[in-house]
């Protein structure tokens, strides 16, 4: 007489790693209308410093 069939042990589902959270991008510099459409990067490349942009109201502090 063959031994009674033993049901296979329940296999736990594969652990699903938590969804990767993308790194938070640094807050973008918000240019004001005084910058006449120039981007922060363009102004910095043009010789402006962050402090000067804030002082002249071209970027939100």
CHARMM internal coordinates of N, CA and C (Angstrom, degrees):
IC EDIT
DIST 1 N 1 CA 1.4629
DIST 1 CA 1 C 1.5180
ANGL 1 N 1 CA 1 C 107.30
DIST 1 C 2 N 1.3184
ANGL 1 CA 1 C 2 N 115.98
DIHE 1 N 1 CA 1 C 2 N 124.75
DIST 2 N 2 CA 1.4760
ANGL 1 C 2 N 2 CA 117.79
DIHE 1 CA 1 C 2 N 2 CA 179.43
DIST 2 CA 2 C 1.5220
ANGL 2 N 2 CA 2 C 110.37
DIHE 1 C 2 N 2 CA 2 C -71.51
DIST 2 C 3 N 1.3250
ANGL 2 CA 2 C 3 N 115.60
DIHE 2 N 2 CA 2 C 3 N 149.92
DIST 3 N 3 CA 1.4757
ANGL 2 C 3 N 3 CA 117.65
DIHE 2 CA 2 C 3 N 3 CA 179.14
DIST 3 CA 3 C 1.5255
ANGL 3 N 3 CA 3 C 109.71
DIHE 2 C 3 N 3 CA 3 C -63.48
DIST 3 C 4 N 1.3055
ANGL 3 CA 3 C 4 N 114.79
DIHE 3 N 3 CA 3 C 4 N 156.08
DIST 4 N 4 CA 1.4673
ANGL 3 C 4 N 4 CA 119.95
DIHE 3 CA 3 C 4 N 4 CA -179.48
DIST 4 CA 4 C 1.5260
ANGL 4 N 4 CA 4 C 108.96
DIHE 3 C 4 N 4 CA 4 C -62.49
DIST 4 C 5 N 1.2895
ANGL 4 CA 4 C 5 N 114.28
DIHE 4 N 4 CA 4 C 5 N 140.38
DIST 5 N 5 CA 1.4655
ANGL 4 C 5 N 5 CA 118.47
DIHE 4 CA 4 C 5 N 5 CA 179.84
DIST 5 CA 5 C 1.5288
ANGL 5 N 5 CA 5 C 109.16
DIHE 4 C 5 N 5 CA 5 C -66.67
DIST 5 C 6 N 1.3020
ANGL 5 CA 5 C 6 N 114.31
DIHE 5 N 5 CA 5 C 6 N 129.52
DIST 6 N 6 CA 1.4643
ANGL 5 C 6 N 6 CA 119.56
DIHE 5 CA 5 C 6 N 6 CA 178.88
DIST 6 CA 6 C 1.5260
ANGL 6 N 6 CA 6 C 106.85
DIHE 5 C 6 N 6 CA 6 C -102.13
DIST 6 C 7 N 1.3371
ANGL 6 CA 6 C 7 N 116.51
DIHE 6 N 6 CA 6 C 7 N 125.59
DIST 7 N 7 CA 1.4617
ANGL 6 C 7 N 7 CA 117.01
DIHE 6 CA 6 C 7 N 7 CA -179.89
DIST 7 CA 7 C 1.5260
ANGL 7 N 7 CA 7 C 109.66
DIHE 6 C 7 N 7 CA 7 C -64.57
DIST 7 C 8 N 1.3183
ANGL 7 CA 7 C 8 N 117.07
DIHE 7 N 7 CA 7 C 8 N 145.19
DIST 8 N 8 CA 1.4672
ANGL 7 C 8 N 8 CA 118.32
DIHE 7 CA 7 C 8 N 8 CA 179.89
DIST 8 CA 8 C 1.5249
ANGL 8 N 8 CA 8 C 110.28
DIHE 7 C 8 N 8 CA 8 C -62.23
DIST 8 C 9 N 1.3051
ANGL 8 CA 8 C 9 N 114.14
DIHE 8 N 8 CA 8 C 9 N 148.64
DIST 9 N 9 CA 1.4618
ANGL 8 C 9 N 9 CA 118.87
DIHE 8 CA 8 C 9 N 9 CA 179.55
DIST 9 CA 9 C 1.5226
ANGL 9 N 9 CA 9 C 108.57
DIHE 8 C 9 N 9 CA 9 C -63.98
DIST 9 C 10 N 1.3071
ANGL 9 CA 9 C 10 N 114.55
DIHE 9 N 9 CA 9 C 10 N 142.91
DIST 10 N 10 CA 1.4650
ANGL 9 C 10 N 10 CA 118.70
DIHE 9 CA 9 C 10 N 10 CA 178.89
DIST 10 CA 10 C 1.5240
ANGL 10 N 10 CA 10 C 108.56
DIHE 9 C 10 N 10 CA 10 C -66.21
DIST 10 C 11 N 1.3073
ANGL 10 CA 10 C 11 N 115.19
DIHE 10 N 10 CA 10 C 11 N 130.99
DIST 11 N 11 CA 1.4609
ANGL 10 C 11 N 11 CA 120.22
DIHE 10 CA 10 C 11 N 11 CA 179.42
DIST 11 CA 11 C 1.5231
ANGL 11 N 11 CA 11 C 107.21
DIHE 10 C 11 N 11 CA 11 C -96.63
DIST 11 C 12 N 1.3270
ANGL 11 CA 11 C 12 N 116.72
DIHE 11 N 11 CA 11 C 12 N 123.16
DIST 12 N 12 CA 1.4680
ANGL 11 C 12 N 12 CA 117.53
DIHE 11 CA 11 C 12 N 12 CA -179.47
DIST 12 CA 12 C 1.5279
ANGL 12 N 12 CA 12 C 109.58
DIHE 11 C 12 N 12 CA 12 C -65.66
DIST 12 C 13 N 1.3107
ANGL 12 CA 12 C 13 N 116.11
DIHE 12 N 12 CA 12 C 13 N 147.31
DIST 13 N 13 CA 1.4658
ANGL 12 C 13 N 13 CA 117.68
DIHE 12 CA 12 C 13 N 13 CA 179.31
DIST 13 CA 13 C 1.5257
ANGL 13 N 13 CA 13 C 110.01
DIHE 12 C 13 N 13 CA 13 C -62.51
DIST 13 C 14 N 1.2981
ANGL 13 CA 13 C 14 N 114.85
DIHE 13 N 13 CA 13 C 14 N 150.21
DIST 14 N 14 CA 1.4629
ANGL 13 C 14 N 14 CA 119.09
DIHE 13 CA 13 C 14 N 14 CA 179.86
DIST 14 CA 14 C 1.5225
ANGL 14 N 14 CA 14 C 108.60
DIHE 13 C 14 N 14 CA 14 C -59.50
DIST 14 C 15 N 1.3045
ANGL 14 CA 14 C 15 N 114.38
DIHE 14 N 14 CA 14 C 15 N 137.41
DIST 15 N 15 CA 1.4571
ANGL 14 C 15 N 15 CA 118.59
DIHE 14 CA 14 C 15 N 15 CA 179.33
DIST 15 CA 15 C 1.5264
ANGL 15 N 15 CA 15 C 108.57
DIHE 14 C 15 N 15 CA 15 C -65.21
DIST 15 C 16 N 1.2996
ANGL 15 CA 15 C 16 N 115.37
DIHE 15 N 15 CA 15 C 16 N 128.37
DIST 16 N 16 CA 1.4587
ANGL 15 C 16 N 16 CA 120.30
DIHE 15 CA 15 C 16 N 16 CA 179.17
DIST 16 CA 16 C 1.5209
ANGL 16 N 16 CA 16 C 107.08
DIHE 15 C 16 N 16 CA 16 C -96.46
DIST 16 C 17 N 1.3309
ANGL 16 CA 16 C 17 N 116.69
DIHE 16 N 16 CA 16 C 17 N 119.77
DIST 17 N 17 CA 1.4659
ANGL 16 C 17 N 17 CA 117.71
DIHE 16 CA 16 C 17 N 17 CA 179.81
DIST 17 CA 17 C 1.5238
ANGL 17 N 17 CA 17 C 109.96
DIHE 16 C 17 N 17 CA 17 C -65.90
DIST 17 C 18 N 1.3137
ANGL 17 CA 17 C 18 N 116.66
DIHE 17 N 17 CA 17 C 18 N 149.42
DIST 18 N 18 CA 1.4667
ANGL 17 C 18 N 18 CA 118.47
DIHE 17 CA 17 C 18 N 18 CA 179.22
DIST 18 CA 18 C 1.5258
ANGL 18 N 18 CA 18 C 109.75
DIHE 17 C 18 N 18 CA 18 C -61.77
DIST 18 C 19 N 1.2955
ANGL 18 CA 18 C 19 N 115.04
DIHE 18 N 18 CA 18 C 19 N 149.75
DIST 19 N 19 CA 1.4656
ANGL 18 C 19 N 19 CA 119.54
DIHE 18 CA 18 C 19 N 19 CA -179.83
DIST 19 CA 19 C 1.5214
ANGL 19 N 19 CA 19 C 109.02
DIHE 18 C 19 N 19 CA 19 C -59.77
DIST 19 C 20 N 1.3053
ANGL 19 CA 19 C 20 N 114.88
DIHE 19 N 19 CA 19 C 20 N 135.60
DIST 20 N 20 CA 1.4609
ANGL 19 C 20 N 20 CA 119.42
DIHE 19 CA 19 C 20 N 20 CA 179.39
DIST 20 CA 20 C 1.5226
ANGL 20 N 20 CA 20 C 108.92
DIHE 19 C 20 N 20 CA 20 C -68.15
DIST 20 C 21 N 1.3047
ANGL 20 CA 20 C 21 N 115.34
DIHE 20 N 20 CA 20 C 21 N 131.95
DIST 21 N 21 CA 1.4588
ANGL 20 C 21 N 21 CA 120.48
DIHE 20 CA 20 C 21 N 21 CA 178.29
DIST 21 CA 21 C 1.5171
ANGL 21 N 21 CA 21 C 107.23
DIHE 20 C 21 N 21 CA 21 C -92.05
DIST 21 C 22 N 1.3304
ANGL 21 CA 21 C 22 N 116.63
DIHE 21 N 21 CA 21 C 22 N 123.36
DIST 22 N 22 CA 1.4670
ANGL 21 C 22 N 22 CA 117.29
DIHE 21 CA 21 C 22 N 22 CA -179.62
DIST 22 CA 22 C 1.5194
ANGL 22 N 22 CA 22 C 110.22
DIHE 21 C 22 N 22 CA 22 C -65.12
DIST 22 C 23 N 1.3212
ANGL 22 CA 22 C 23 N 116.69
DIHE 22 N 22 CA 22 C 23 N 147.93
DIST 23 N 23 CA 1.4639
ANGL 22 C 23 N 23 CA 118.55
DIHE 22 CA 22 C 23 N 23 CA 179.63
DIST 23 CA 23 C 1.5216
ANGL 23 N 23 CA 23 C 110.02
DIHE 22 C 23 N 23 CA 23 C -62.78
DIST 23 C 24 N 1.2939
ANGL 23 CA 23 C 24 N 114.68
DIHE 23 N 23 CA 23 C 24 N 145.68
DIST 24 N 24 CA 1.4541
ANGL 23 C 24 N 24 CA 119.84
DIHE 23 CA 23 C 24 N 24 CA -179.67
DIST 24 CA 24 C 1.5221
ANGL 24 N 24 CA 24 C 108.52
DIHE 23 C 24 N 24 CA 24 C -76.79
DIST 24 C 25 N 1.3052
ANGL 24 CA 24 C 25 N 115.09
DIHE 24 N 24 CA 24 C 25 N 124.43
DIST 25 N 25 CA 1.4641
ANGL 24 C 25 N 25 CA 119.51
DIHE 24 CA 24 C 25 N 25 CA 178.77
DIST 25 CA 25 C 1.5231
ANGL 25 N 25 CA 25 C 109.36
DIHE 24 C 25 N 25 CA 25 C -72.64
DIST 25 C 26 N 1.3048
ANGL 25 CA 25 C 26 N 115.74
DIHE 25 N 25 CA 25 C 26 N 143.23
DIST 26 N 26 CA 1.4599
ANGL 25 C 26 N 26 CA 116.98
DIHE 25 CA 25 C 26 N 26 CA 176.90
DIST 26 CA 26 C 1.5236
ANGL 26 N 26 CA 26 C 109.86
DIHE 25 C 26 N 26 CA 26 C -60.55
DIST 26 C 27 N 1.3028
ANGL 26 CA 26 C 27 N 115.08
DIHE 26 N 26 CA 26 C 27 N 149.10
DIST 27 N 27 CA 1.4561
ANGL 26 C 27 N 27 CA 119.22
DIHE 26 CA 26 C 27 N 27 CA -179.34
DIST 27 CA 27 C 1.5231
ANGL 27 N 27 CA 27 C 109.57
DIHE 26 C 27 N 27 CA 27 C -59.40
DIST 27 C 28 N 1.3141
ANGL 27 CA 27 C 28 N 114.96
DIHE 27 N 27 CA 27 C 28 N 132.09
DIST 28 N 28 CA 1.4600
ANGL 27 C 28 N 28 CA 119.65
DIHE 27 CA 27 C 28 N 28 CA 179.49
DIST 28 CA 28 C 1.5221
ANGL 28 N 28 CA 28 C 108.95
DIHE 27 C 28 N 28 CA 28 C -72.14
DIST 28 C 29 N 1.2971
ANGL 28 CA 28 C 29 N 115.57
DIHE 28 N 28 CA 28 C 29 N 149.06
DIST 29 N 29 CA 1.4554
ANGL 28 C 29 N 29 CA 120.18
DIHE 28 CA 28 C 29 N 29 CA 177.05
DIST 29 CA 29 C 1.5229
ANGL 29 N 29 CA 29 C 107.94
DIHE 28 C 29 N 29 CA 29 C -74.93
DIST 29 C 30 N 1.3112
ANGL 29 CA 29 C 30 N 115.84
DIHE 29 N 29 CA 29 C 30 N 130.24
DIST 30 N 30 CA 1.4578
ANGL 29 C 30 N 30 CA 120.67
DIHE 29 CA 29 C 30 N 30 CA -178.87
DIST 30 CA 30 C 1.5192
ANGL 30 N 30 CA 30 C 108.54
DIHE 29 C 30 N 30 CA 30 C -95.93
DIST 30 C 31 N 1.3220
ANGL 30 CA 30 C 31 N 114.27
DIHE 30 N 30 CA 30 C 31 N 113.72
DIST 31 N 31 CA 1.4591
ANGL 30 C 31 N 31 CA 119.92
DIHE 30 CA 30 C 31 N 31 CA 179.82
DIST 31 CA 31 C 1.5285
ANGL 31 N 31 CA 31 C 108.95
DIHE 30 C 31 N 31 CA 31 C -82.87
DIST 31 C 32 N 1.3144
ANGL 31 CA 31 C 32 N 116.32
DIHE 31 N 31 CA 31 C 32 N 146.34
DIST 32 N 32 CA 1.4607
ANGL 31 C 32 N 32 CA 121.85
DIHE 31 CA 31 C 32 N 32 CA 179.54
DIST 32 CA 32 C 1.5287
ANGL 32 N 32 CA 32 C 109.10
DIHE 31 C 32 N 32 CA 32 C -97.31
DIST 32 C 33 N 1.3247
ANGL 32 CA 32 C 33 N 116.99
DIHE 32 N 32 CA 32 C 33 N 169.79
DIST 33 N 33 CA 1.4714
ANGL 32 C 33 N 33 CA 119.51
DIHE 32 CA 32 C 33 N 33 CA 177.43
DIST 33 CA 33 C 1.5337
ANGL 33 N 33 CA 33 C 113.14
DIHE 32 C 33 N 33 CA 33 C -58.05
DIST 33 C 34 N 1.3248
ANGL 33 CA 33 C 34 N 117.94
DIHE 33 N 33 CA 33 C 34 N -23.26
DIST 34 N 34 CA 1.4676
ANGL 33 C 34 N 34 CA 120.49
DIHE 33 CA 33 C 34 N 34 CA 178.85
DIST 34 CA 34 C 1.5293
ANGL 34 N 34 CA 34 C 111.95
DIHE 33 C 34 N 34 CA 34 C -63.22
DIST 34 C 35 N 1.3337
ANGL 34 CA 34 C 35 N 117.53
DIHE 34 N 34 CA 34 C 35 N -20.17
DIST 35 N 35 CA 1.4644
ANGL 34 C 35 N 35 CA 120.87
DIHE 34 CA 34 C 35 N 35 CA 179.88
DIST 35 CA 35 C 1.5290
ANGL 35 N 35 CA 35 C 111.50
DIHE 34 C 35 N 35 CA 35 C -80.17
DIST 35 C 36 N 1.3310
ANGL 35 CA 35 C 36 N 117.08
DIHE 35 N 35 CA 35 C 36 N -4.13
DIST 36 N 36 CA 1.4766
ANGL 35 C 36 N 36 CA 122.02
DIHE 35 CA 35 C 36 N 36 CA 178.00
DIST 36 CA 36 C 1.5270
ANGL 36 N 36 CA 36 C 113.32
DIHE 35 C 36 N 36 CA 36 C 52.34
DIST 36 C 37 N 1.3278
ANGL 36 CA 36 C 37 N 116.99
DIHE 36 N 36 CA 36 C 37 N 39.67
DIST 37 N 37 CA 1.4626
ANGL 36 C 37 N 37 CA 120.92
DIHE 36 CA 36 C 37 N 37 CA 175.41
DIST 37 CA 37 C 1.5149
ANGL 37 N 37 CA 37 C 115.27
DIHE 36 C 37 N 37 CA 37 C 86.18
DIST 37 C 38 N 1.3277
ANGL 37 CA 37 C 38 N 117.70
DIHE 37 N 37 CA 37 C 38 N -3.59
DIST 38 N 38 CA 1.4687
ANGL 37 C 38 N 38 CA 119.76
DIHE 37 CA 37 C 38 N 38 CA 178.99
DIST 38 CA 38 C 1.5230
ANGL 38 N 38 CA 38 C 109.42
DIHE 37 C 38 N 38 CA 38 C -72.43
DIST 38 C 39 N 1.3200
ANGL 38 CA 38 C 39 N 116.12
DIHE 38 N 38 CA 38 C 39 N 146.42
DIST 39 N 39 CA 1.4598
ANGL 38 C 39 N 39 CA 120.24
DIHE 38 CA 38 C 39 N 39 CA 176.57
DIST 39 CA 39 C 1.5213
ANGL 39 N 39 CA 39 C 109.55
DIHE 38 C 39 N 39 CA 39 C -85.49
DIST 39 C 40 N 1.3140
ANGL 39 CA 39 C 40 N 114.74
DIHE 39 N 39 CA 39 C 40 N 162.86
DIST 40 N 40 CA 1.4665
ANGL 39 C 40 N 40 CA 120.51
DIHE 39 CA 39 C 40 N 40 CA 178.04
DIST 40 CA 40 C 1.5257
ANGL 40 N 40 CA 40 C 109.60
DIHE 39 C 40 N 40 CA 40 C -57.96
DIST 40 C 41 N 1.3249
ANGL 40 CA 40 C 41 N 116.33
DIHE 40 N 40 CA 40 C 41 N -44.50
DIST 41 N 41 CA 1.4613
ANGL 40 C 41 N 41 CA 120.64
DIHE 40 CA 40 C 41 N 41 CA -178.02
DIST 41 CA 41 C 1.5280
ANGL 41 N 41 CA 41 C 111.14
DIHE 40 C 41 N 41 CA 41 C -62.64
DIST 41 C 42 N 1.3279
ANGL 41 CA 41 C 42 N 117.16
DIHE 41 N 41 CA 41 C 42 N -39.67
DIST 42 N 42 CA 1.4617
ANGL 41 C 42 N 42 CA 120.36
DIHE 41 CA 41 C 42 N 42 CA 178.09
DIST 42 CA 42 C 1.5253
ANGL 42 N 42 CA 42 C 111.03
DIHE 41 C 42 N 42 CA 42 C -63.41
DIST 42 C 43 N 1.3149
ANGL 42 CA 42 C 43 N 116.39
DIHE 42 N 42 CA 42 C 43 N -40.96
DIST 43 N 43 CA 1.4654
ANGL 42 C 43 N 43 CA 119.89
DIHE 42 CA 42 C 43 N 43 CA -178.99
DIST 43 CA 43 C 1.5307
ANGL 43 N 43 CA 43 C 110.65
DIHE 42 C 43 N 43 CA 43 C -67.50
DIST 43 C 44 N 1.3274
ANGL 43 CA 43 C 44 N 117.04
DIHE 43 N 43 CA 43 C 44 N -42.73
DIST 44 N 44 CA 1.4681
ANGL 43 C 44 N 44 CA 120.73
DIHE 43 CA 43 C 44 N 44 CA 179.21
DIST 44 CA 44 C 1.5293
ANGL 44 N 44 CA 44 C 109.35
DIHE 43 C 44 N 44 CA 44 C -63.74
DIST 44 C 45 N 1.3371
ANGL 44 CA 44 C 45 N 116.63
DIHE 44 N 44 CA 44 C 45 N -43.62
DIST 45 N 45 CA 1.4641
ANGL 44 C 45 N 45 CA 120.54
DIHE 44 CA 44 C 45 N 45 CA 178.15
DIST 45 CA 45 C 1.5267
ANGL 45 N 45 CA 45 C 110.74
DIHE 44 C 45 N 45 CA 45 C -62.12
DIST 45 C 46 N 1.3275
ANGL 45 CA 45 C 46 N 116.17
DIHE 45 N 45 CA 45 C 46 N -31.45
DIST 46 N 46 CA 1.4541
ANGL 45 C 46 N 46 CA 121.11
DIHE 45 CA 45 C 46 N 46 CA 179.99
DIST 46 CA 46 C 1.5172
ANGL 46 N 46 CA 46 C 114.02
DIHE 45 C 46 N 46 CA 46 C -79.41
DIST 46 C 47 N 1.3342
ANGL 46 CA 46 C 47 N 117.12
DIHE 46 N 46 CA 46 C 47 N 2.82
DIST 47 N 47 CA 1.4566
ANGL 46 C 47 N 47 CA 119.87
DIHE 46 CA 46 C 47 N 47 CA 175.32
DIST 47 CA 47 C 1.5190
ANGL 47 N 47 CA 47 C 115.57
DIHE 46 C 47 N 47 CA 47 C 104.83
DIST 47 C 48 N 1.3275
ANGL 47 CA 47 C 48 N 117.78
DIHE 47 N 47 CA 47 C 48 N -2.77
DIST 48 N 48 CA 1.4579
ANGL 47 C 48 N 48 CA 120.31
DIHE 47 CA 47 C 48 N 48 CA 177.80
DIST 48 CA 48 C 1.5256
ANGL 48 N 48 CA 48 C 109.22
DIHE 47 C 48 N 48 CA 48 C -78.26
DIST 48 C 49 N 1.3192
ANGL 48 CA 48 C 49 N 116.44
DIHE 48 N 48 CA 48 C 49 N 147.94
DIST 49 N 49 CA 1.4668
ANGL 48 C 49 N 49 CA 120.76
DIHE 48 CA 48 C 49 N 49 CA 172.16
DIST 49 CA 49 C 1.5214
ANGL 49 N 49 CA 49 C 107.33
DIHE 48 C 49 N 49 CA 49 C -101.32
DIST 49 C 50 N 1.3096
ANGL 49 CA 49 C 50 N 115.84
DIHE 49 N 49 CA 49 C 50 N 164.00
DIST 50 N 50 CA 1.4664
ANGL 49 C 50 N 50 CA 119.76
DIHE 49 CA 49 C 50 N 50 CA 177.37
DIST 50 CA 50 C 1.5217
ANGL 50 N 50 CA 50 C 109.94
DIHE 49 C 50 N 50 CA 50 C -58.46
DIST 50 C 51 N 1.3200
ANGL 50 CA 50 C 51 N 115.93
DIHE 50 N 50 CA 50 C 51 N -42.53
DIST 51 N 51 CA 1.4639
ANGL 50 C 51 N 51 CA 120.44
DIHE 50 CA 50 C 51 N 51 CA -178.30
DIST 51 CA 51 C 1.5297
ANGL 51 N 51 CA 51 C 111.16
DIHE 50 C 51 N 51 CA 51 C -61.25
DIST 51 C 52 N 1.3404
ANGL 51 CA 51 C 52 N 117.04
DIHE 51 N 51 CA 51 C 52 N -41.59
DIST 52 N 52 CA 1.4668
ANGL 51 C 52 N 52 CA 120.12
DIHE 51 CA 51 C 52 N 52 CA 178.76
DIST 52 CA 52 C 1.5296
ANGL 52 N 52 CA 52 C 111.21
DIHE 51 C 52 N 52 CA 52 C -65.93
DIST 52 C 53 N 1.3191
ANGL 52 CA 52 C 53 N 116.47
DIHE 52 N 52 CA 52 C 53 N -39.89
DIST 53 N 53 CA 1.4602
ANGL 52 C 53 N 53 CA 119.66
DIHE 52 CA 52 C 53 N 53 CA 179.26
DIST 53 CA 53 C 1.5257
ANGL 53 N 53 CA 53 C 110.60
DIHE 52 C 53 N 53 CA 53 C -62.00
DIST 53 C 54 N 1.3289
ANGL 53 CA 53 C 54 N 116.80
DIHE 53 N 53 CA 53 C 54 N -41.68
DIST 54 N 54 CA 1.4644
ANGL 53 C 54 N 54 CA 120.74
DIHE 53 CA 53 C 54 N 54 CA 178.21
DIST 54 CA 54 C 1.5267
ANGL 54 N 54 CA 54 C 109.35
DIHE 53 C 54 N 54 CA 54 C -66.26
DIST 54 C 55 N 1.3349
ANGL 54 CA 54 C 55 N 116.41
DIHE 54 N 54 CA 54 C 55 N -46.77
DIST 55 N 55 CA 1.4664
ANGL 54 C 55 N 55 CA 121.47
DIHE 54 CA 54 C 55 N 55 CA -177.94
DIST 55 CA 55 C 1.5327
ANGL 55 N 55 CA 55 C 111.45
DIHE 54 C 55 N 55 CA 55 C -57.75
DIST 55 C 56 N 1.3244
ANGL 55 CA 55 C 56 N 116.91
DIHE 55 N 55 CA 55 C 56 N -38.13
DIST 56 N 56 CA 1.4606
ANGL 55 C 56 N 56 CA 121.30
DIHE 55 CA 55 C 56 N 56 CA -177.99
DIST 56 CA 56 C 1.5307
ANGL 56 N 56 CA 56 C 112.79
DIHE 55 C 56 N 56 CA 56 C -92.20
DIST 56 C 57 N 1.3331
ANGL 56 CA 56 C 57 N 116.57
DIHE 56 N 56 CA 56 C 57 N 5.90
DIST 57 N 57 CA 1.4598
ANGL 56 C 57 N 57 CA 120.67
DIHE 56 CA 56 C 57 N 57 CA 175.48
DIST 57 CA 57 C 1.5110
ANGL 57 N 57 CA 57 C 114.74
DIHE 56 C 57 N 57 CA 57 C 71.23
DIST 57 C 58 N 1.3190
ANGL 57 CA 57 C 58 N 117.04
DIHE 57 N 57 CA 57 C 58 N 24.52
DIST 58 N 58 CA 1.4634
ANGL 57 C 58 N 58 CA 119.82
DIHE 57 CA 57 C 58 N 58 CA -179.11
DIST 58 CA 58 C 1.5232
ANGL 58 N 58 CA 58 C 113.13
DIHE 57 C 58 N 58 CA 58 C -92.14
DIST 58 C 59 N 1.3181
ANGL 58 CA 58 C 59 N 116.33
DIHE 58 N 58 CA 58 C 59 N -15.01
DIST 59 N 59 CA 1.4595
ANGL 58 C 59 N 59 CA 120.59
DIHE 58 CA 58 C 59 N 59 CA 177.83
DIST 59 CA 59 C 1.5223
ANGL 59 N 59 CA 59 C 107.53
DIHE 58 C 59 N 59 CA 59 C -137.35
DIST 59 C 60 N 1.3310
ANGL 59 CA 59 C 60 N 115.55
DIHE 59 N 59 CA 59 C 60 N 141.27
DIST 60 N 60 CA 1.4604
ANGL 59 C 60 N 60 CA 119.82
DIHE 59 CA 59 C 60 N 60 CA 177.21
DIST 60 CA 60 C 1.5249
ANGL 60 N 60 CA 60 C 108.27
DIHE 59 C 60 N 60 CA 60 C -69.09
DIST 60 C 61 N 1.3093
ANGL 60 CA 60 C 61 N 116.17
DIHE 60 N 60 CA 60 C 61 N 132.13
DIST 61 N 61 CA 1.4711
ANGL 60 C 61 N 61 CA 120.80
DIHE 60 CA 60 C 61 N 61 CA -176.84
DIST 61 CA 61 C 1.5075
ANGL 61 N 61 CA 61 C 111.87
DIHE 60 C 61 N 61 CA 61 C -71.60
END
COOR INIT
IC SEED 1 N 1 CA 1 C
IC BUILD
